[in-house]
Amino acid sequence: MSRLNPRASIERTVEWVDTDASGHQHNSAVMRWVESAEAELFLRTLQLPDYFPSVPRIHQEIHFKAKLWFGQGITATVGISKLGRTSMTYAFEIHGHPHGELPGGLAAFGTVTVAHVPPGFQKAQPWPAAVVDAVASARDE
């Protein structure tokens, strides 16, 4: 993840609602945490509030490496890995924090690709200059 720029992270605790009947994370919890980190990146880090109403997911891939348990802390990090003309791919990692006898470490990683489809359009359109400039500026830092 250190090569991805720009990037942002959030910290959460695995809540009961995030688990399945056996007490470890449900697979859908990972994407909720990733989307929270995505919001941190685009709303707060890059200050692009118009990003969200126009970015349908067109591909996502998750690799599960370890279980996360009820009450365990996690860190979700998202970083832009590719900005194309009409799409963007970002990579993510979910790390569990040490908890009781649990050692912590990488629990899941993957990618999400979104397309830029502004309201009123049916097909992907080029990214606005504000998005391209914000991503480029953050990469230069």
Secondary structure, DSSP 4 states (H G I P E B T S, - for coil): -TT-SSEEEEEEE--GGGB-TTSBBPHHHHHHHHHHHHHIIIIIIS--TTSGGG--EEEEEEEE-S--BTT-EEEEEEEEEEE-SSEEEEEEEEEEPPBTTB--EEEEEEEEEEE---TT-SS--PPPHHHHHHHHHHHH-
